Amino acid sequence: MEEIVSILHISDLHRSKDCEITNKSLLSSLVNDKDSYTQSESPKIKAPDIIIVGGDIIRGFTNIDSSEHEVKEQYTEALNFLNDLVTHFLNGDKQRLLVIPGNHDIDWKYSKESMNKIENNRIFDSSNNVKTQLLKEVINQHSKIRWSWKDLSFYEINDQSKYDNRLKAFANFYDELYEGKRKYSIDPKSQYDIFDFTNFNITIAAYNSCYCNDHLRLVGDIHPDCIAGANFKLREFKKKGRLIFATWHHNTKGLPYDSNYMDSSKLKNFINSGIALGFHGHQHKTELIHEYSDVIEQKKIIVFSAGTLCGGPNELPTGNNRQYNLVEIKSNDDVDSIDVKLHIREKTDSSSFDNPIWAAGRIDSNLVSYHTVKIDKPKAQEVGTILIEIEQLMKNKKFEDAKERLLKLPSTDDFVRKFLLECIIQTQDYELALKIYSQPKTDAECITILDSAIRLNDKAKMRDCLSGVKNYGSTNSIINELTKKLKHF
């Protein structure tokens, strides 16, 4: 059986000060585009099942004295947009929406207030040379010392708690977005989240790549404890046979004199965690799918970059328009690999920035708007382990999700048949009942298909149903009564 999961990947939602776009215009443009790619274009693209928002939710403040008010207004605008996006694309299910912070979500007000200028007696030795120890400390990944080119001075973080508040506004926004069901920590060691989609057999780790990012240090990085903590949790999902993905904000390569990107060595950590696909933003353009391989261990990660959804003309790289991605994950029971197809959507040249029109875009300088790669299918999960998860779904009355997972399991298993029967009854899926239990094995299955045949009032299906029940040969009085009733139709 073939199955496709579609992921809408957007990033860099910050509105350009000189080129604003309203929530209504932005949402309308995306909804119209969905109608195009799901109905009239070729190849058609499946409507999104999951949305990944790759950071830079807001623009940030322009005046430090009014930063709190300005930041709050921008997050309110973003919150309203994402709420409406979830309503139109995910039927209101926020648990299928992933949001991470970007460097624009870092509030410089707090990083500035947390630092003091270092006095000269700590900087220079008796010969008026910069102390070697200070220079060593500056380049340390976890250093609290910063260099300012603006006033040619060293600064030091003296108030760590205030420094950590750089993401306080984002954390408040996150809590409000998920209505308290998910929380975002301002502790750098805990700034990651795990999203598990049981019915899609996908788990996604969401990282903050703005560790140590502030007004004097424009870098991308992830706290080592976040990678370690996520890795421990991902181990359990790998055992369940999940496809493991990850999202973070920063790109992993830059020009020789750039610093505002994340060291590609982190991809090695992701590979080690079993992550097959990575999603990021930050560079304001869709990157040609690139692959980071471990030749010795024959492992790899495939990484996608989304362009900016809202950036103005001054924020776009040369030759690029606003862009976003759709990624289709297609698996087939008969094939050992999974097809991953990246589709590029791009603002047309003739449409305006305040009312964009989207169309099939292009991957780098190529004329193609989509490209397919393959990843390994995860190892099959033991039926017993899956059934424990399905039983929990049923306890939570998520019968549609449980039914979808059960249909992927062998129908010869007695427990699978029992659980699926309950899900079919709860969802009143009479057609499926007749399809799965045409040759019933228990009284409960007989009763269900007889009742389903009566409800559907389809004579051909009634005849098939009676034949199956006859072969079963039950003496149950309820079955006998339903059989008589069916014969009179």
N, C-alpha and C positions, 0 to 999 in steps of 0.2 A: 504493500500500500504506500502510495506517494503522499508526502505531507510537506507543506510549505509554511514557514513562519516568516513574517515580514517585520522588519525593524525600521522605524523612522528615526534617522539619526540627524539631529539638528544641533547647532552649536553657535556660540557667540551671539547671544540675543541682545547684547547691549545696543541701545538706540544711539545713533549718531546725533550729536548736538546740532549739527548744521543740516541734518537730513533726517528728520523724524518720520516715523511711520506709526500710525495708530494701531491699537489692538484689533479693531474691527477690520481695517484694511488688510492687516497681516493674516488674520484668521480666514477671512474671506478668500484671499489668494490661495491659501493652502487647501482649503476645502474644494475650491474650484479645480485645483490641480489634481486632487485625489480623484475627482470625477473623471478627469482626462486619462490618468494613467491606469485606472481600474476598469474603464469602460471602452474608450475609443482608440487609444494608442496601441501600437504593436511594437514589441511584445507588451501585453498587459502586465501590470504589477499588482500583486496582492495588497489589499488595504492593510495598514499597519496593525500588528498585534501587540507590539511593544514600542515605546518611545524612549530614546536616549537623548538627554539634553546635556551636551558636552561642556558646560561651564560658561563663564562670562555672562551671567544672568542679567547683570545691570552694567551701566556705564561707569558708575562710581561718582564721587563728588567732584565739583570743580572749585569749590570754595571751602576751605577747611573749617571756617567758622559756622557753616551751615550744613556740614556733611551729614549729620544724623538725620535731619529733616529731609534732605535731598535723597539720601540712600533709602530711607523708608518709603518715599513716594515712588522711587524706581522699582523697589521690590513689590509694592502693591500693584503696580502696573504689570509686572512680570507674573505675579500670582494670579491676577485676573485672566491674563492670556493663557497660562498653562491650565487653569481650571476649565476654560472654554475649549482648549485644545483636547483635553481628556474627554470632555463631553462629546465632542464631534468625532473623535477618532477612536476612543477606547470605551465608549458607552459609560463614561463616568468612573471607570475603574482605575483609581490612582495607583494601585499596587503594580500596574504595568507601565508606570512612568518612572524613569530613573533620572535624577538630577544631581550634578556634581558642581562644585565651585570652580571658578577660574580666577586668573590674576586680577580681573576687574572687580571681583567680589571681595578682594582684600581691601579693608578700610585703612588707608594710610594715616588717618587721624590718630589711630591707636599706636601704630608703629612709631610715628613721630613723637608721641607723648611718652612712649616707653623708653626712649633713648636719651642719653646725655653725651655731650661732647667730651672726649677724653683730653685731659690736660697734658701739656707738653712734657712734663716731667715723667709721664708714663710712656711717652712715645720715643723720646730721644735719649741716647746715652751721653756720657760725659764728653764724647767727641762730636756731639751733635748729629749722630747718625741714627736712623730709625732702628729701634731695638729688634734684633733678629727674632726674638720670641714673639713679639707683637705681629711681625710679618707672617710667621708660621701660623699664628692663631687666626689671622684674617682669612687665610685661604682654607681653613678647616671647614668641612661641610656643615658642622653644627655650631660654628662660631657665633658668638654674640657681638662680635665687633664688625662694624661696617665702615666703608670709606665713602665719603661724599666728594664728588668731583665739583659740586657746586661751590662749596666753600673750602675745598681742599683740607678737610678735617676728618679725623677718626671719630666714630660714635660707638657707644656700647649700650646694649640692652640692659637696663637696670631694673626694669619692672616686667618680669616674665608674664605675670597674669594679665597685665594691660596689653602686652604684646600679643598674647593669645586671643584677645578680644577682636583682633583684625577680622575674624570670621564670625563674630557674634551676630551681626545683622543677617548674614546668610543662614546661620543656625536658627534664628527666629523665623525666618522665611521658610526654611525646611520644615520646621515643626508645624507651622501653620498650613503649609501645602499638604502635608500628610495627615493633618487633623489630629496630631498627637500620636499617631500609630507608628511613626518613625521619628527618631530624635537624632540631631546632629551635635556631636561633641565639639567643644572648642579646645579640647586637649589634643595636641598634634598627634599623639600616639594612638588615638582612637578615631581618626578622621577617615574612615572607610565604611562602606555598607555592603551588605550582601543581599541580592535580589534573586530569589529562587522561583522559577516558573515551572511548577510540577507538570502542568498539562502540556507544556512545550518541551519538557525535558532539557531546559536551559537554565544555567545559573550564571549570574553576572556580578562580578566584583566591581564596585564603584569607589575609586580612589581620589583623594585630594592630592593634586600634584603641585600645590602651592606651599609646601613646607618650606619655611625660611624665606618666603617671598615677601618683600616689603618695599617701601619707597626708595631704599638704598640698595636693594638686592633683587634685581629682576631676573630670577631664575625659576626653573621648574624642578621640583624634587618631591619625592614621597618619603615620609618618615619610615625608617626601617621596620619599626614595630607594626606599622599598618600592613606592610607586605607580609610580615611574619604572621600577624593575627589573621589576616584574610586567608593565608595559606593553610593554617590549621582548619579553618572552617570549610575551605574548598575541598580538603581531603575527604570529608564526609560525603560531599556531593559527587566527587569523582567515583567513590565507591558505589554510588547509586547509578552510575552510568550517564551522568549529566554531560551535556556539552558545556564547557566552561569558557566564558567570555569575560572581558574587562573593559572598563572605560576610565579615562583620565583626561585632563585638559590639554597639557602641553605636547607639542610635537617633539620628536626625539632626534632631531638633527637641525643644524643651523649653519649659517655662514661662519667663516673663521673668526670674525670679531664679534659675533653674537654671543649672548649669554642667556637670553630669555627662552630657553628650551630645556628639556629634560634629558639627562644622560641616557644614551641608548642601552647602557648596561642594565637598566631596569627591565628591559625586554628579556634579558637572560633570566631574571627572577620570575617573570611572568611565564616563560616557557617551563621553568622548573615547577611552577604551580599548576601546570597542565592547561594553561590558557591558550585557546586556539585562535581567537579573534580579539583584536583590540580596536577601540573606537576613541578618537580624540578630536580636538578642534584646534583653536588658538591661532593657527597660521592663516586663517581667513581664505583658504582655498582647499578644494578637494585634491588630495594627494593621490597620485597613481598608486594603486595597491602595491605596497612593498612588503617584503618578507624578510624576517630576521631568522636565520637558521643556526642551529647548533649542528655542525657537520658531523662531529664525532658521535653524538647521541642520536642523530637523525630526528631532531625535534625542531619545530618551527612555530612562529606566530605570524599571522597575517594582520596587518594594521591598516585601518581606514581613517582618513582625515576628512572631516566635514568642513565646508566653507562657512562663511558667516551668513546668518539668516537675516540680520538687520543692519549690518555695517554700511556706512555711507561711502561715497566715491573716494574720499580721502583715506579710508581705512582698507580699501581693497588692493591686493597686490596687482601689479601691472598685468593687464590682459585678462583679469578675472571679474566676474559678476558675483552677485550674491548666489549662494549655492546651498543645497542640502542633499542628503543621501537617503536612499532606500536600499536596504540590504535584505535579500531573500535567502533564507536557509532552507534548502530542499533536500530531504532525505527520502530514501526508498528502501523498503525492507529487503530487497534483493541485491543491493549494492553495498560494498564495504566502505565507500566514501560518501561524503556529503558535498553537494554543490552549493557554493556561496556566490550569489550574483549581486554585484554592486551596481546600482543605478544612480546616475547623477541627475539632479534637477537644478535648473539654473534660470535666473531671471533673464528674460529676453532683452536684447539690446534696445528694442523700441518701446518697452514699457517703462513707466516712471518709477522712481524709488518709493514714492508714497502710495502707489497702487501697483505693485509688481504683478507681472504675469509670468508663470513658470512654464518651462518646457524641458524636454530631454536635453541635458547639457553635454559636456564633453570631458573626457578624462585627459588632463594635461593638454598637450597640443594635438592629441589624436582626435579624430572625428567620431570615434565610438562613444556612445553614452552609457554603455554598460559593459561589464566584463565579469567572467565567471572563473572562479578558482575552486580547488577542491581541498577539503580538510578530511582528516581521518574520522571515521565514525567511532564514538566512544564504545568501550567494551560493554557488552550486554549486561544488564542488571539482572540479578536473581529475582525470580517471580515473587518469592517470599518477602523480600525487602520492599519491592514495589507495592505489594498488597498492604503492607503496614501503612505506607503513605496514603494509599487509596482509602483505607478504612478511616484514616483521620479526616480526609476530605468528606467522606460520607457523614461522619460525626458532626462536621461543621455545615452539613446540608448543602455541600457543593457537588450535587449529584451530576450535573452536566460535565464538570471537570473530571470527576471520578469515572464517568462513563467513557469519556474521551481517552483516558489512560487505559482503561480496561480493554477497549477495542484493539489496542496494540499488543495485547497478551494472547497467548494460545487459548482458544475457547474450549479446548479439551480439559483444561485444569478445572477441577470441581469448585475450588474457591473462587476462581475467576468467574465461572458461570453463576455462582450464587450471588456474588457482589453485583455483577452486571444485571442480573434479574431485578435486584432491588432498585438499582439506578433507573432501569427501564420503567419500572412501576411508578417511581417517584416523578419521572419526567414525562410519563404518559406517551412513551415512544412506541406506539403499537406496531408500526411498520418494522422497526428494528427487532421487536420481540418475535415476530413471525419469521424474520430472516435468520436470527441467531438460533432460535429454539424450534426450528421446523421438525427436528427429530428429538423430541423431549426425552430427558433422562430422569426427571423427578415429577412428582405430583404437582409441585408448585409451578414448574415450567409448563405442564399441561394446562393447568388452570389459567395461567397468564396468556398463553397463545389462543386458547378458546375464547377468553374474554376479549382479546385484541381483535380476533377475527369478527366477532359480533359487533364490536364498536366501529370497525372499518366498513362493515357491510359490503364486503367484496366477495362475490360468490366463488370466484376462482381460488381466492386465498382461503375461503372457508373449506373448500374441497381438499386443498393441500393440508390444511390444519387437521381435518378429520382423519386423513390418511396417516399423518404423523402420530396422532394420539392413539389410533387403532394399533399401530405397530408397537407403541409403548405398552399397551395392554393393562391399564389400571382398573382397579375395582373401586376406586374412591367414589363416594356417592356424589360429591360436588362435580367431579369430572363427568360422571354419567348424566347429571342434570344439564350441564352446559352442552354436552354432546347432543342430547335430545333437542335442546333449544336451537342449536346450530342447524340441525337437520331440517327444522321447520321453516328456515328462511328460504 
